[in-house]
């Protein structure tokens, strides 16, 4: 399936999630993952203790808490890639404070609408949400201090282009911190080609060494993996596709890197 077709699949899936108030919507929960109806929530982490947490904004779509390691300072301008209903944006705002600013970008209109509504309810005037594609962000060069993202870049077909865009919009000396899904080894061919498995955060995951190379090749330095956790996928998820190759591991990682100043 071509990149633009994959994007349409992802947009349709996450548009439906935005309209569904069911809290169990993680990358691999219920029918949202691979059409299995297995009902597993295996990627997301508990945000309830985070400052700025707003339950209505937490759709369970993450695979880490990137703001824990993002080094956000008071007054920073923060960009959240694939901001969904605003969960990480509101947590980032609590850290950046009243003098900071947070911008969320998402290419799903329903998510943008939901995030803006949540922001209106909270009364924030220093958080905004803009529609846009992470591979071609409608944002100026050198304009953000910190970029964060949570389980989104694995859904982007052209990951090197996405990291190039992150580099472009960061100010010199700025940095990013993202949580994402990667693999060690290789997935079965049928899994890698299936669009729903892609939208379910599985087949779109890059091999870990490739992922780090994309970051380095974009010009970033001081690359650090702060946290990694192996994800054990239930057999039911692969009932239609076959199990991963022996030795293949699926991990959630939180990684950061700096743009030279």
N, C-alpha and C positions, 0 to 999 in steps of 0.2 A: 504494500500500500504506500502511495506517495505521501510526502511530508504534509502537503496541504490537506489531503484526505484524513490523515491522522489527526491533524489539528481540529478538523470538523468533528471527529468522533469525540475528542477530549472536550471540546466546547459544548457539545450536546450533553455529554454525561454530567459535567460540572454545572451546566445550566439547570439541569433537572435537580441536582443536589441543592442548589441555591433556593429552588422553589419548594423543596421538601424540608419541613422542619424536623424530620426525624434526626435525632442526635447521632445515630450510629451510621455515619457516612464515610468512615475512613477509607483509605485507598483500597483496602481489601476487606470490606465488610459487606455482608448481604449481597444483593444482586449487583452492587456497584463494582464488584471485582469478578471479572471473568465469567459472569453469568452463572455462577455456581449456586448462588443462594446459600452459601455455607455459613454466613453470619459471623465471620471472624473479624475482630478488631485487633490487628497485630502490629501496626506501625505507630499509631499515635501515642503521645505521652500526656501526662496529667498536667494541665496548666492551672488548676484551681488555686494553687498557692502563689501564682505570679501577680505582682502588682500590676494594676491596669486590666486584669482579666475580666472579660465580659462574656458570660456563658452563652448568650445568644449569638455571639460572633465565632464561637468555637464549634466548627462542624466536624471535628475529629479527622481532619485531612492531613495532618502533619506527620512527620516521622522523627521529630526532635524538638528542641527548644533553642533555636539559634541565638535568640537574644541573650541567653545565659552566657555566651562566649563572644558576643559581638563587640564588647568594649565600647558601647554607646555612652557618650558623655552628655551632660546637660548642655543644651544649646545646639546639639548636632542636628543636621538635616539627614534623615534616614529614608531609604527607599526599600520597600518590601515588594519583591517580585512574586507575582501570583498571589495577590493579597487576599483573595477569597472574600469572606464576610468581615474581614478586618481584625481577626484575632491577634496576629503578630504586630500589626500596626498599633493597636491600642496598648499592648504590652511595651512596645518600643517607645510610645509616647510617655508612658509613666516614667521611663528612664531619662529621656531627652528633656522632659519637663516643659513648662510653659514657654520657655525661650527657644525650645527646639521646634522642629517641624518634621512630620512624617508623611510620606507620599506612598500610596499603594497603587500598583499597576496590575491589571488583570484583563484578559481578552474576552472574558465571559460577561456579557451585559448584565445578566441576572445577578452575578456576584457583585458587580459594581453597584447595582441598585441596592442590594442587600447591605453592603458595607456602608454606603452613604446613609441609608436609613438608620443603621446602628449608630453611626457617628452623630446623626441629628439627635437621636434619643439621648446620647451621652453629653451633648452640648459642646463638643470639641470644635474649636475654630482653627486649630493648627494641625489638623489631619485632613488630607484630601485624597481622593481616589480618581485615577484616570484610566480610561480604556486604552489598551495597547498590547502589541505583540512583543514579547521579551526579545525576540530576534531582531526587532526593528522598533526600538522604543522611541516614542515621540517626546523625548526629553533632551535637554541641552547637555553639551559636553561639560565635564568637570563641575558638576553641580551638587553632588552628594558627598557627605562625610563617611557614611556607612551604608552598605547594601546588605539586606538580609533576605532569606528565602527559605521556605519550609516545604520540602517534598514536592517541588515544582519543576526543577530543571530536568529531572528524569523524564518529564512529559514533553520536553522540547526536542524536536527532531534534530536540529542543528545545534548541538551543545557548544562546539567551539565558537560559533557565532554569538551564542548567548553570553559566553564569558568575555568575548571581545566587547560586547555591548556594556557589560558590567564595568569593564576597564574604562571604557569611553566616558560613562556618566559619573564615575568617581573622581573626586578632586585629587590632585597629586598629594600623596601621603595618606589618602583614604584607604579603606579596607572593606572587605566583605566577610560575612559569615553565613554559611548556608547549611541546612540539614537536608540530606538527600538519600536516595536509595542507589546502591551500587552492587555489583556482583563480582565475585571471584570465580573464574571458570566461564562456562558457556551454557546458555539455555537451549533446550530443544528447538529445532528449526520451526516447528509449528507454533511454539510459544512466541518466538521472536516475531513471527509474521502476523500474529493475531491482533487485530486492532483493539479488542476489548481488554486483552491482557496488557496491551500498551497503556491504555487509559487507566488500568488498574495498578499502575506503578511498577509492574514486574518486567515486561519485555522491553520497556524503554530504558531500563537501567543500563548504564555503561559499565564496562569492566573497570575495576578500581584504578588500576595503573593508567588506563586511558584517561579516566576522569581527571586525575592529578596532572597528566600531561596537557590536557586542554587548558587547565588553569595556568600552568607554567608557560605554555606557548602564547598565551594572551598577554604576557608581560608581567604577571604578578610574581611577587617574591615573598619570602617568609611564610611558605605554605605550612599550615599546621592542621593535623587531624586531632581535634579535641576529644572526640568521643566516637566510638563505633560499637555497634551492637548487632550480633548475628540475628537474623530473622528466620525462624523455622516455619516455613509455609506448610499448612496442613495438606495431607495427601489429596483431600477432596478438591483442592484448587487445581490440581493437575489431572483430574480424572478424565478430562476430555483431551488433554494435550500430551500426556506422558511426563514423567518426573525429570527434573534437571539432571544433567550429566553428573556422574560421580565426581566428587571433589568440588562441585559448584556450591558456593555460599552466597547468600543474599544478606546484605548489611545495610543498616541505616548508619550514616556517618554525619558528623558535624565538622566542617572544615572551614578554615579562614585563610586569607592571604591579603597582602598589602600591595597597593599601587605605589611604585617609587615616587618620592616627593621631589 
